[in-house]
Amino acid sequence: MAARLKVTQIKSKVSEKQNQRDTLRSLGLKRIGDVVVREDNEQNRGYVRAVAHLVKVEEID
């Protein structure tokens, strides 16, 4: 079973660049406090890296 990432949005996207807003939307995050569980792969790691200052990430099994 592959590892997964639990991604929680902790900061607002209002003052961020459009590409970062789009990245949050691609992750499935719409508002502060939203939580999504995504597969741990290179694509999702890249998304998280692009918006690392807006989200909190935890690895889960």
MOPAC internal coordinates of N, CA, C and O (Angstrom, degrees):
PM7 1SCF
backbone

  N    0.0000 0     0.00 0     0.00 0    0    0    0
  C    1.4537 1     0.00 0     0.00 0    1    0    0
  C    1.5369 1   109.15 1     0.00 0    2    1    0
  O    1.2310 1   120.98 1   -49.99 1    3    2    1
  N    1.2997 1   115.74 1   130.01 1    3    2    1
  C    1.4630 1   120.70 1  -177.38 1    5    3    2
  C    1.5257 1   110.99 1   -76.42 1    6    5    3
  O    1.2310 1   121.24 1   -28.88 1    7    6    5
  N    1.3077 1   115.24 1   151.12 1    7    6    5
  C    1.4603 1   120.78 1   176.50 1    9    7    6
  C    1.5209 1   109.22 1   -69.21 1   10    9    7
  O    1.2310 1   120.95 1   -21.90 1   11   10    9
  N    1.3070 1   115.79 1   158.10 1   11   10    9
  C    1.4572 1   120.93 1   179.00 1   13   11   10
  C    1.5178 1   109.34 1  -130.12 1   14   13   11
  O    1.2310 1   120.91 1   -19.47 1   15   14   13
  N    1.3203 1   115.87 1   160.53 1   15   14   13
  C    1.4547 1   122.83 1   178.68 1   17   15   14
  C    1.5212 1   109.31 1  -113.05 1   18   17   15
  O    1.2310 1   120.95 1   -49.91 1   19   18   17
  N    1.3179 1   115.79 1   130.09 1   19   18   17
  C    1.4608 1   121.54 1   173.18 1   21   19   18
  C    1.5220 1   106.08 1   -99.82 1   22   21   19
  O    1.2310 1   120.64 1   -65.20 1   23   22   21
  N    1.3346 1   116.38 1   114.80 1   23   22   21
  C    1.4612 1   122.13 1  -174.82 1   25   23   22
  C    1.5268 1   108.54 1  -112.49 1   26   25   23
  O    1.2310 1   120.54 1   -54.14 1   27   26   25
  N    1.3313 1   116.56 1   125.86 1   27   26   25
  C    1.4555 1   122.83 1  -179.44 1   29   27   26
  C    1.5162 1   109.30 1  -121.29 1   30   29   27
  O    1.2310 1   120.16 1   -51.91 1   31   30   29
  N    1.3359 1   117.30 1   128.09 1   31   30   29
  C    1.4645 1   119.82 1   176.94 1   33   31   30
  C    1.5218 1   108.34 1   -79.16 1   34   33   31
  O    1.2310 1   120.47 1   -53.22 1   35   34   33
  N    1.3418 1   116.71 1   126.78 1   35   34   33
  C    1.4629 1   120.63 1  -176.50 1   37   35   34
  C    1.5219 1   113.17 1  -117.16 1   38   37   35
  O    1.2310 1   120.21 1   167.12 1   39   38   37
  N    1.3470 1   117.21 1   -12.88 1   39   38   37
  C    1.4590 1   120.44 1   179.31 1   41   39   38
  C    1.5144 1   109.86 1  -131.28 1   42   41   39
  O    1.2310 1   120.93 1   -20.63 1   43   42   41
  N    1.3192 1   115.82 1   159.37 1   43   42   41
  C    1.4563 1   122.22 1  -178.75 1   45   43   42
  C    1.5218 1   111.78 1   -73.95 1   46   45   43
  O    1.2310 1   121.10 1   -29.92 1   47   46   45
  N    1.3279 1   115.50 1   150.08 1   47   46   45
  C    1.4578 1   121.36 1   177.38 1   49   47   46
  C    1.5250 1   112.26 1   -96.59 1   50   49   47
  O    1.2310 1   119.53 1  -178.15 1   51   50   49
  N    1.3077 1   118.51 1     1.85 1   51   50   49
  C    1.4624 1   122.80 1  -172.04 1   53   51   50
  C    1.5239 1   113.26 1   -56.94 1   54   53   51
  O    1.2310 1   119.60 1   133.75 1   55   54   53
  N    1.3153 1   118.37 1   -46.25 1   55   54   53
  C    1.4600 1   120.29 1  -174.64 1   57   55   54
  C    1.5309 1   112.65 1   -95.14 1   58   57   55
  O    1.2310 1   120.19 1  -166.75 1   59   58   57
  N    1.3274 1   117.24 1    13.25 1   59   58   57
  C    1.4645 1   120.97 1  -176.44 1   61   59   58
  C    1.5235 1   111.54 1   -93.20 1   62   61   59
  O    1.2310 1   120.77 1   -16.34 1   63   62   61
  N    1.3249 1   116.14 1   163.66 1   63   62   61
  C    1.4553 1   121.99 1   178.50 1   65   63   62
  C    1.5284 1   110.20 1   -67.40 1   66   65   63
  O    1.2310 1   120.76 1   -22.25 1   67   66   65
  N    1.3233 1   116.15 1   157.75 1   67   66   65
  C    1.4585 1   121.22 1  -176.28 1   69   67   66
  C    1.5313 1   112.06 1   -60.76 1   70   69   67
  O    1.2310 1   119.99 1   141.78 1   71   70   69
  N    1.3308 1   117.62 1   -38.22 1   71   70   69
  C    1.4695 1   118.50 1  -178.82 1   73   71   70
  C    1.5271 1   111.56 1   -65.73 1   74   73   71
  O    1.2310 1   119.85 1   148.50 1   75   74   73
  N    1.3330 1   117.90 1   -31.50 1   75   74   73
  C    1.4647 1   120.49 1   177.18 1   77   75   74
  C    1.5217 1   110.46 1   -73.47 1   78   77   75
  O    1.2310 1   119.79 1   143.02 1   79   78   77
  N    1.3179 1   118.01 1   -36.98 1   79   78   77
  C    1.4655 1   120.98 1   174.93 1   81   79   78
  C    1.5249 1   110.39 1   -61.53 1   82   81   79
  O    1.2310 1   121.03 1   136.94 1   83   82   81
  N    1.3345 1   115.64 1   -43.06 1   83   82   81
  C    1.4619 1   120.70 1   179.24 1   85   83   82
  C    1.5256 1   111.35 1   -64.21 1   86   85   83
  O    1.2310 1   120.58 1   142.80 1   87   86   85
  N    1.3222 1   116.49 1   -37.20 1   87   86   85
  C    1.4600 1   120.78 1   179.12 1   89   87   86
  C    1.5238 1   110.60 1   -65.24 1   90   89   87
  O    1.2310 1   120.12 1   137.22 1   91   90   89
  N    1.3340 1   117.38 1   -42.78 1   91   90   89
  C    1.4631 1   119.85 1   176.66 1   93   91   90
  C    1.5241 1   110.87 1   -60.06 1   94   93   91
  O    1.2310 1   120.79 1   138.33 1   95   94   93
  N    1.3260 1   116.10 1   -41.67 1   95   94   93
  C    1.4581 1   120.33 1   179.54 1   97   95   94
  C    1.5326 1   110.45 1   -64.98 1   98   97   95
  O    1.2310 1   120.19 1   141.42 1   99   98   97
  N    1.3278 1   117.24 1   -38.58 1   99   98   97
  C    1.4635 1   121.37 1   178.67 1  101   99   98
  C    1.5304 1   111.34 1   -64.35 1  102  101   99
  O    1.2310 1   121.06 1   147.03 1  103  102  101
  N    1.3186 1   115.58 1   -32.97 1  103  102  101
  C    1.4623 1   119.51 1   176.09 1  105  103  102
  C    1.5273 1   111.87 1   -74.34 1  106  105  103
  O    1.2310 1   120.19 1   163.34 1  107  106  105
  N    1.3187 1   117.24 1   -16.66 1  107  106  105
  C    1.4596 1   120.96 1  -179.35 1  109  107  106
  C    1.5151 1   113.11 1    95.87 1  110  109  107
  O    1.2310 1   120.22 1  -162.55 1  111  110  109
  N    1.3341 1   117.18 1    17.45 1  111  110  109
  C    1.4643 1   121.76 1  -179.16 1  113  111  110
  C    1.5204 1   109.78 1  -101.08 1  114  113  111
  O    1.2310 1   120.81 1   -51.03 1  115  114  113
  N    1.3422 1   116.06 1   128.97 1  115  114  113
  C    1.4583 1   120.50 1  -177.22 1  117  115  114
  C    1.5148 1   113.29 1  -115.91 1  118  117  115
  O    1.2310 1   120.57 1   150.13 1  119  118  117
  N    1.3300 1   116.51 1   -29.87 1  119  118  117
  C    1.4689 1   119.13 1  -176.79 1  121  119  118
  C    1.5262 1   110.22 1  -149.27 1  122  121  119
  O    1.2310 1   121.12 1   -14.80 1  123  122  121
  N    1.3108 1   115.46 1   165.20 1  123  122  121
  C    1.4621 1   121.06 1   179.45 1  125  123  122
  C    1.5308 1   108.84 1   -59.31 1  126  125  123
  O    1.2310 1   121.01 1   -46.17 1  127  126  125
  N    1.3199 1   115.67 1   133.83 1  127  126  125
  C    1.4544 1   120.92 1   179.93 1  129  127  126
  C    1.5190 1   113.61 1    96.17 1  130  129  127
  O    1.2310 1   119.56 1   166.96 1  131  130  129
  N    1.3298 1   118.44 1   -13.04 1  131  130  129
  C    1.4626 1   121.05 1   177.08 1  133  131  130
  C    1.5216 1   109.90 1   -65.09 1  134  133  131
  O    1.2310 1   120.99 1   -37.68 1  135  134  133
  N    1.3289 1   115.71 1   142.32 1  135  134  133
  C    1.4632 1   122.02 1   179.99 1  137  135  134
  C    1.5235 1   108.51 1  -128.08 1  138  137  135
  O    1.2310 1   120.67 1   -46.26 1  139  138  137
  N    1.3286 1   116.32 1   133.74 1  139  138  137
  C    1.4605 1   121.29 1   173.85 1  141  139  138
  C    1.5194 1   108.47 1  -130.83 1  142  141  139
  O    1.2310 1   120.86 1   -28.75 1  143  142  141
  N    1.3223 1   115.96 1   151.25 1  143  142  141
  C    1.4603 1   121.94 1   175.09 1  145  143  142
  C    1.5183 1   106.35 1  -113.90 1  146  145  143
  O    1.2310 1   120.87 1   -59.31 1  147  146  145
  N    1.3262 1   115.94 1   120.69 1  147  146  145
  C    1.4627 1   121.90 1  -177.13 1  149  147  146
  C    1.5143 1   109.42 1  -122.47 1  150  149  147
  O    1.2310 1   120.60 1   -25.64 1  151  150  149
  N    1.3254 1   116.45 1   154.36 1  151  150  149
  C    1.4549 1   121.87 1   175.77 1  153  151  150
  C    1.5272 1   109.30 1   -64.29 1  154  153  151
  O    1.2310 1   120.86 1   -36.80 1  155  154  153
  N    1.3191 1   115.96 1   143.20 1  155  154  153
  C    1.4689 1   120.73 1   179.47 1  157  155  154
  C    1.5240 1   108.96 1   -84.93 1  158  157  155
  O    1.2310 1   120.70 1   -84.62 1  159  158  157
  N    1.3404 1   116.27 1    95.38 1  159  158  157
  C    1.4608 1   121.41 1   176.15 1  161  159  158
  C    1.5220 1   108.83 1  -137.89 1  162  161  159
  O    1.2310 1   120.72 1    -3.81 1  163  162  161
  N    1.3150 1   116.22 1   176.19 1  163  162  161
  C    1.4660 1   120.76 1  -175.49 1  165  163  162
  C    1.5276 1   112.52 1   -62.59 1  166  165  163
  O    1.2310 1   120.16 1   141.66 1  167  166  165
  N    1.3225 1   117.30 1   -38.34 1  167  166  165
  C    1.4661 1   120.64 1  -179.39 1  169  167  166
  C    1.5270 1   110.73 1   -62.63 1  170  169  167
  O    1.2310 1   120.02 1   130.38 1  171  170  169
  N    1.3129 1   117.57 1   -49.62 1  171  170  169
  C    1.4570 1   120.65 1  -179.41 1  173  171  170
  C    1.5213 1   111.85 1   -68.18 1  174  173  171
  O    1.2310 1   119.86 1   146.32 1  175  174  173
  N    1.3276 1   117.88 1   -33.68 1  175  174  173
  C    1.4749 1   120.72 1   175.43 1  177  175  174
  C    1.5247 1   110.02 1   -62.87 1  178  177  175
  O    1.2310 1   120.41 1   140.72 1  179  178  177
  N    1.3300 1   116.82 1   -39.28 1  179  178  177
  C    1.4636 1   120.99 1   177.90 1  181  179  178
  C    1.5218 1   111.65 1   -65.13 1  182  181  179
  O    1.2310 1   120.41 1   137.33 1  183  182  181
  N    1.3397 1   116.81 1   -42.67 1  183  182  181
  C    1.4610 1   120.72 1   176.43 1  185  183  182
  C    1.5255 1   110.34 1   -57.85 1  186  185  183
  O    1.2310 1   121.10 1   132.37 1  187  186  185
  N    1.3281 1   115.50 1   -47.63 1  187  186  185
  C    1.4655 1   120.46 1  -177.76 1  189  187  186
  C    1.5235 1   110.61 1   -64.28 1  190  189  187
  O    1.2310 1   120.37 1   140.17 1  191  190  189
  N    1.3305 1   116.89 1   -39.83 1  191  190  189
  C    1.4679 1   120.76 1   179.54 1  193  191  190
  C    1.5298 1   110.79 1   -62.32 1  194  193  191
  O    1.2310 1   120.22 1   143.73 1  195  194  193
  N    1.3288 1   117.18 1   -36.27 1  195  194  193
  C    1.4661 1   121.20 1  -177.48 1  197  195  194
  C    1.5290 1   112.11 1   -69.13 1  198  197  195
  O    1.2310 1   120.22 1   152.37 1  199  198  197
  N    1.3299 1   117.19 1   -27.63 1  199  198  197
  C    1.4752 1   120.42 1  -177.47 1  201  199  198
  C    1.5311 1   110.86 1  -124.23 1  202  201  199
  O    1.2310 1   120.55 1  -148.23 1  203  202  201
  N    1.3196 1   116.55 1    31.77 1  203  202  201
  C    1.4652 1   121.70 1  -175.38 1  205  203  202
  C    1.5273 1   112.78 1   -58.35 1  206  205  203
  O    1.2310 1   120.34 1   150.43 1  207  206  205
  N    1.3326 1   116.96 1   -29.57 1  207  206  205
  C    1.4666 1   120.55 1  -178.78 1  209  207  206
  C    1.5297 1   111.85 1   -77.61 1  210  209  207
  O    1.2310 1   119.49 1   171.96 1  211  210  209
  N    1.3235 1   118.57 1    -8.04 1  211  210  209
  C    1.4665 1   122.65 1  -178.56 1  213  211  210
  C    1.5240 1   113.35 1  -109.85 1  214  213  211
  O    1.2310 1   120.12 1   169.39 1  215  214  213
  N    1.3205 1   117.38 1   -10.61 1  215  214  213
  C    1.4534 1   120.06 1  -174.01 1  217  215  214
  C    1.5283 1   111.75 1  -130.44 1  218  217  215
  O    1.2310 1   121.76 1   -17.52 1  219  218  217
  N    1.3351 1   114.23 1   162.48 1  219  218  217
  C    1.4637 1   122.25 1   172.28 1  221  219  218
  C    1.5226 1   105.88 1  -117.87 1  222  221  219
  O    1.2310 1   120.69 1   -46.28 1  223  222  221
  N    1.3333 1   116.28 1   133.72 1  223  222  221
  C    1.4635 1   121.21 1  -174.99 1  225  223  222
  C    1.5266 1   109.82 1  -121.30 1  226  225  223
  O    1.2310 1   121.32 1   -43.83 1  227  226  225
  N    1.3490 1   115.09 1   136.17 1  227  226  225
  C    1.4550 1   121.14 1   175.33 1  229  227  226
  C    1.5197 1   108.14 1  -131.62 1  230  229  227
  O    1.2310 1   120.24 1   -39.37 1  231  230  229
  N    1.3297 1   117.14 1   140.63 1  231  230  229
  C    1.4562 1   120.74 1   174.15 1  233  231  230
  C    1.5141 1   108.12 1   -88.66 1  234  233  231
  O    1.2310 1   120.89 1   -46.07 1  235  234  233
  N    1.3386 1   115.91 1   133.93 1  235  234  233
  C    1.4621 1   120.67 1   176.97 1  237  235  234
  C    1.5147 1   108.45 1  -128.27 1  238  237  235
  O    1.2310 1   120.87 1   -22.51 1  239  238  237
  N    1.3273 1   115.94 1   157.49 1  239  238  237
  C    1.4731 1   120.79 1  -179.76 1  241  239  238
  C    1.5105 1   111.15 1  -100.57 1  242  241  239
  O    1.2310 1   120.10 1   180.00 1  243  242  241

